[in-house]
Amino acid sequence: MAETKRVERPLSPHLQIYRPQMTAIASILTRITGNGVIVAAVLAVWWLLAAATSDSYFAVADAVVTSWFGDLVFTASLWAVWYHYLAGLRHLYFDAGHGLEVATAERLGWACIIGAFVLTLITVLLVQ
């Protein structure tokens, strides 16, 4: 039987030349943020159920919700809500047949990300 010569090839040659596109990143972020908001919703429901259960159980839930972890979860979910909202507006714009050029779609993706940060900052400053 003849021996075959093994050729050294990269495992994933497409990863060497592939650059993630903003439209794909924006689409993935829309799905992630939609699911990520569930974490804050579960935390809020837990806090409400603890309030209805007992004082000691509420004290534990309240300590978690008002800790740095709770602040982080609720602030991140606030960004996720704003991003998901702006991405929804972006998709409505696309559904109307506008902004489908690659350059425009990329600008709208960046606008959603940056706009979500700006709106989150404004919301946090107004609430405090």
C-alpha positions as protocol buffer text, in pm:
chain_id: "A"
residue {
  index: 1
  type: MET
  ca { x: 0 y: 0 z: 0 }
}
residue {
  index: 2
  type: ALA
  ca { x: 135 y: 339 z: -91 }
}
residue {
  index: 3
  type: GLU
  ca { x: 205 y: 586 z: 184 }
}
residue {
  index: 4
  type: THR
  ca { x: 27 y: 917 z: 165 }
}
residue {
  index: 5
  type: LYS
  ca { x: 217 y: 1231 z: 238 }
}
residue {
  index: 6
  type: ARG
  ca { x: 47 y: 1432 z: 509 }
}
residue {
  index: 7
  type: VAL
  ca { x: 13 y: 1798 z: 421 }
}
residue {
  index: 8
  type: GLU
  ca { x: 20 y: 2049 z: 707 }
}
residue {
  index: 9
  type: ARG
  ca { x: -281 y: 2271 z: 667 }
}
residue {
  index: 10
  type: PRO
  ca { x: -442 y: 2518 z: 903 }
}
residue {
  index: 11
  type: LEU
  ca { x: -746 y: 2387 z: 1088 }
}
residue {
  index: 12
  type: SER
  ca { x: -971 y: 2674 z: 987 }
}
residue {
  index: 13
  type: PRO
  ca { x: -835 y: 2868 z: 693 }
}
residue {
  index: 14
  type: HIS
  ca { x: -1146 y: 3084 z: 669 }
}
residue {
  index: 15
  type: LEU
  ca { x: -1078 y: 3229 z: 1016 }
}
residue {
  index: 16
  type: GLN
  ca { x: -751 y: 3375 z: 893 }
}
residue {
  index: 17
  type: ILE
  ca { x: -921 y: 3597 z: 638 }
}
residue {
  index: 18
  type: TYR
  ca { x: -1271 y: 3639 z: 779 }
}
residue {
  index: 19
  type: ARG
  ca { x: -1370 y: 3973 z: 932 }
}
residue {
  index: 20
  type: PRO
  ca { x: -1697 y: 3974 z: 1127 }
}
residue {
  index: 21
  type: GLN
  ca { x: -1949 y: 4203 z: 962 }
}
residue {
  index: 22
  type: MET
  ca { x: -2138 y: 4464 z: 1160 }
}
residue {
  index: 23
  type: THR
  ca { x: -2470 y: 4342 z: 1024 }
}
residue {
  index: 24
  type: ALA
  ca { x: -2403 y: 3993 z: 1160 }
}
residue {
  index: 25
  type: ILE
  ca { x: -2283 y: 4128 z: 1495 }
}
residue {
  index: 26
  type: ALA
  ca { x: -2591 y: 4350 z: 1524 }
}
residue {
  index: 27
  type: SER
  ca { x: -2818 y: 4056 z: 1448 }
}
residue {
  index: 28
  type: ILE
  ca { x: -2646 y: 3833 z: 1703 }
}
residue {
  index: 29
  type: LEU
  ca { x: -2657 y: 4109 z: 1965 }
}
residue {
  index: 30
  type: THR
  ca { x: -3031 y: 4148 z: 1907 }
}
residue {
  index: 31
  type: ARG
  ca { x: -3084 y: 3783 z: 1992 }
}
residue {
  index: 32
  type: ILE
  ca { x: -2847 y: 3790 z: 2289 }
}
residue {
  index: 33
  type: THR
  ca { x: -3004 y: 4103 z: 2438 }
}
residue {
  index: 34
  type: GLY
  ca { x: -3353 y: 3964 z: 2393 }
}
residue {
  index: 35
  type: ASN
  ca { x: -3255 y: 3660 z: 2597 }
}
residue {
  index: 36
  type: GLY
  ca { x: -3035 y: 3856 z: 2837 }
}
residue {
  index: 37
  type: VAL
  ca { x: -3324 y: 4065 z: 2962 }
}
residue {
  index: 38
  type: ILE
  ca { x: -3470 y: 3743 z: 3101 }
}
residue {
  index: 39
  type: VAL
  ca { x: -3194 y: 3738 z: 3367 }
}
residue {
  index: 40
  type: ALA
  ca { x: -3307 y: 4073 z: 3506 }
}
residue {
  index: 41
  type: ALA
  ca { x: -3671 y: 3970 z: 3483 }
}
residue {
  index: 42
  type: VAL
  ca { x: -3602 y: 3653 z: 3684 }
}
residue {
  index: 43
  type: LEU
  ca { x: -3411 y: 3856 z: 3944 }
}
residue {
  index: 44
  type: ALA
  ca { x: -3698 y: 4106 z: 3973 }
}
residue {
  index: 45
  type: VAL
  ca { x: -3960 y: 3831 z: 4001 }
}
residue {
  index: 46
  type: TRP
  ca { x: -3751 y: 3656 z: 4267 }
}
residue {
  index: 47
  type: TRP
  ca { x: -3734 y: 3984 z: 4461 }
}
residue {
  index: 48
  type: LEU
  ca { x: -4113 y: 4031 z: 4437 }
}
residue {
  index: 49
  type: LEU
  ca { x: -4184 y: 3671 z: 4539 }
}
residue {
  index: 50
  type: ALA
  ca { x: -3946 y: 3706 z: 4832 }
}
residue {
  index: 51
  type: ALA
  ca { x: -4133 y: 4019 z: 4941 }
}
residue {
  index: 52
  type: ALA
  ca { x: -4456 y: 3819 z: 4941 }
}
residue {
  index: 53
  type: THR
  ca { x: -4301 y: 3524 z: 5125 }
}
residue {
  index: 54
  type: SER
  ca { x: -4133 y: 3643 z: 5444 }
}
residue {
  index: 55
  type: ASP
  ca { x: -3924 y: 3921 z: 5592 }
}
residue {
  index: 56
  type: SER
  ca { x: -3611 y: 3707 z: 5626 }
}
residue {
  index: 57
  type: TYR
  ca { x: -3635 y: 3574 z: 5270 }
}
residue {
  index: 58
  type: PHE
  ca { x: -3695 y: 3926 z: 5140 }
}
residue {
  index: 59
  type: ALA
  ca { x: -3387 y: 4049 z: 5328 }
}
residue {
  index: 60
  type: VAL
  ca { x: -3173 y: 3796 z: 5139 }
}
residue {
  index: 61
  type: ALA
  ca { x: -3327 y: 3878 z: 4801 }
}
residue {
  index: 62
  type: ASP
  ca { x: -3304 y: 4252 z: 4869 }
}
residue {
  index: 63
  type: ALA
  ca { x: -2938 y: 4219 z: 4965 }
}
residue {
  index: 64
  type: VAL
  ca { x: -2866 y: 4049 z: 4631 }
}
residue {
  index: 65
  type: VAL
  ca { x: -3073 y: 4292 z: 4424 }
}
residue {
  index: 66
  type: THR
  ca { x: -2923 y: 4603 z: 4588 }
}
residue {
  index: 67
  type: SER
  ca { x: -2563 y: 4468 z: 4582 }
}
residue {
  index: 68
  type: TRP
  ca { x: -2304 y: 4540 z: 4314 }
}
residue {
  index: 69
  type: PHE
  ca { x: -2417 y: 4223 z: 4137 }
}
residue {
  index: 70
  type: GLY
  ca { x: -2778 y: 4344 z: 4121 }
}
residue {
  index: 71
  type: ASP
  ca { x: -2665 y: 4684 z: 4000 }
}
residue {
  index: 72
  type: LEU
  ca { x: -2454 y: 4519 z: 3731 }
}
residue {
  index: 73
  type: VAL
  ca { x: -2737 y: 4290 z: 3616 }
}
residue {
  index: 74
  type: PHE
  ca { x: -2996 y: 4568 z: 3603 }
}
residue {
  index: 75
  type: THR
  ca { x: -2763 y: 4815 z: 3431 }
}
residue {
  index: 76
  type: ALA
  ca { x: -2659 y: 4557 z: 3172 }
}
residue {
  index: 77
  type: SER
  ca { x: -3023 y: 4464 z: 3115 }
}
residue {
  index: 78
  type: LEU
  ca { x: -3110 y: 4832 z: 3080 }
}
residue {
  index: 79
  type: TRP
  ca { x: -2851 y: 4854 z: 2800 }
}
residue {
  index: 80
  type: ALA
  ca { x: -2999 y: 4536 z: 2652 }
}
residue {
  index: 81
  type: VAL
  ca { x: -3351 y: 4680 z: 2656 }
}
residue {
  index: 82
  type: TRP
  ca { x: -3236 y: 5000 z: 2484 }
}
residue {
  index: 83
  type: TYR
  ca { x: -3033 y: 4806 z: 2229 }
}
residue {
  index: 84
  type: HIS
  ca { x: -3319 y: 4567 z: 2159 }
}
residue {
  index: 85
  type: TYR
  ca { x: -3554 y: 4863 z: 2117 }
}
residue {
  index: 86
  type: LEU
  ca { x: -3322 y: 5044 z: 1875 }
}
residue {
  index: 87
  type: ALA
  ca { x: -3257 y: 4724 z: 1682 }
}
residue {
  index: 88
  type: GLY
  ca { x: -3632 y: 4677 z: 1649 }
}
residue {
  index: 89
  type: LEU
  ca { x: -3661 y: 5026 z: 1501 }
}
residue {
  index: 90
  type: ARG
  ca { x: -3373 y: 4941 z: 1270 }
}
residue {
  index: 91
  type: HIS
  ca { x: -3556 y: 4630 z: 1150 }
}
residue {
  index: 92
  type: LEU
  ca { x: -3875 y: 4828 z: 1093 }
}
residue {
  index: 93
  type: TYR
  ca { x: -3668 y: 5062 z: 876 }
}
residue {
  index: 94
  type: PHE
  ca { x: -3530 y: 4762 z: 687 }
}
residue {
  index: 95
  type: ASP
  ca { x: -3880 y: 4614 z: 647 }
}
residue {
  index: 96
  type: ALA
  ca { x: -3989 y: 4936 z: 478 }
}
residue {
  index: 97
  type: GLY
  ca { x: -3717 y: 4872 z: 219 }
}
residue {
  index: 98
  type: HIS
  ca { x: -3479 y: 5143 z: 340 }
}
residue {
  index: 99
  type: GLY
  ca { x: -3118 y: 5123 z: 458 }
}
residue {
  index: 100
  type: LEU
  ca { x: -3041 y: 4794 z: 290 }
}
residue {
  index: 101
  type: GLU
  ca { x: -2715 y: 4910 z: 136 }
}
residue {
  index: 102
  type: VAL
  ca { x: -2415 y: 4757 z: 315 }
}
residue {
  index: 103
  type: ALA
  ca { x: -2266 y: 5089 z: 426 }
}
residue {
  index: 104
  type: THR
  ca { x: -2600 y: 5215 z: 560 }
}
residue {
  index: 105
  type: ALA
  ca { x: -2673 y: 4887 z: 737 }
}
residue {
  index: 106
  type: GLU
  ca { x: -2332 y: 4900 z: 906 }
}
residue {
  index: 107
  type: ARG
  ca { x: -2386 y: 5260 z: 1018 }
}
residue {
  index: 108
  type: LEU
  ca { x: -2726 y: 5167 z: 1159 }
}
residue {
  index: 109
  type: GLY
  ca { x: -2569 y: 4876 z: 1349 }
}
residue {
  index: 110
  type: TRP
  ca { x: -2315 y: 5108 z: 1506 }
}
residue {
  index: 111
  type: ALA
  ca { x: -2590 y: 5361 z: 1577 }
}
residue {
  index: 112
  type: CYS
  ca { x: -2784 y: 5096 z: 1771 }
}
residue {
  index: 113
  type: ILE
  ca { x: -2482 y: 5001 z: 1982 }
}
residue {
  index: 114
  type: ILE
  ca { x: -2369 y: 5356 z: 2054 }
}
residue {
  index: 115
  type: GLY
  ca { x: -2727 y: 5480 z: 2096 }
}
residue {
  index: 116
  type: ALA
  ca { x: -2796 y: 5209 z: 2353 }
}
residue {
  index: 117
  type: PHE
  ca { x: -2493 y: 5320 z: 2557 }
}
residue {
  index: 118
  type: VAL
  ca { x: -2598 y: 5685 z: 2538 }
}
residue {
  index: 119
  type: LEU
  ca { x: -2960 y: 5610 z: 2631 }
}
residue {
  index: 120
  type: THR
  ca { x: -2847 y: 5384 z: 2917 }
}
residue {
  index: 121
  type: LEU
  ca { x: -2622 y: 5659 z: 3051 }
}
residue {
  index: 122
  type: ILE
  ca { x: -2903 y: 5915 z: 3028 }
}
residue {
  index: 123
  type: THR
  ca { x: -3146 y: 5677 z: 3201 }
}
residue {
  index: 124
  type: VAL
  ca { x: -2903 y: 5600 z: 3482 }
}
residue {
  index: 125
  type: LEU
  ca { x: -2831 y: 5969 z: 3537 }
}
residue {
  index: 126
  type: LEU
  ca { x: -3202 y: 6056 z: 3540 }
}
residue {
  index: 127
  type: VAL
  ca { x: -3291 y: 5779 z: 3785 }
}
residue {
  index: 128
  type: GLN
  ca { x: -3023 y: 5864 z: 4041 }
}
